[in-house]
Amino acid sequence: MLHKTWQNDQTIKTVKCIHTNAEKFVVNKVLTEGKTYEVKNETDEFYFIIDNSGKVGGFYKDYFEEV
């Protein structure tokens, strides 16, 4: 249940969205190219960020570059 506290957790790092060209999912509604996001948690494959909806979402790392 750790994911329920991520929104209030300390930011690990900041990443910048470099594209929203997803093969399977529609991410351009919750991510904006060129915008920076705060990473709340990460795994080998995903960043968990507060997206444009104001909620924590998990996204593939290839959408971002570290700032």
C-alpha positions, 0 to 999 in steps of 0.5 A: 500500500506504499503507492497511496503515500507517493503523492505526498512523498519527497521528490526523488528527481526531476524528469522532462517529457521528450515525447508522447508517441506511445504504441499501445496507450494514449499518454498525450492527455496526461503528459505534455512534451517539454514539461518537467515532472517530479519523480515520486518513485521509480523501477527499472522500467517505469517512473511514477510521477504526478501527471497533468491530472494531478494523480500519480501515474506510472510511465515508461522511462523512454518518454523522459530524460533526466534534468 
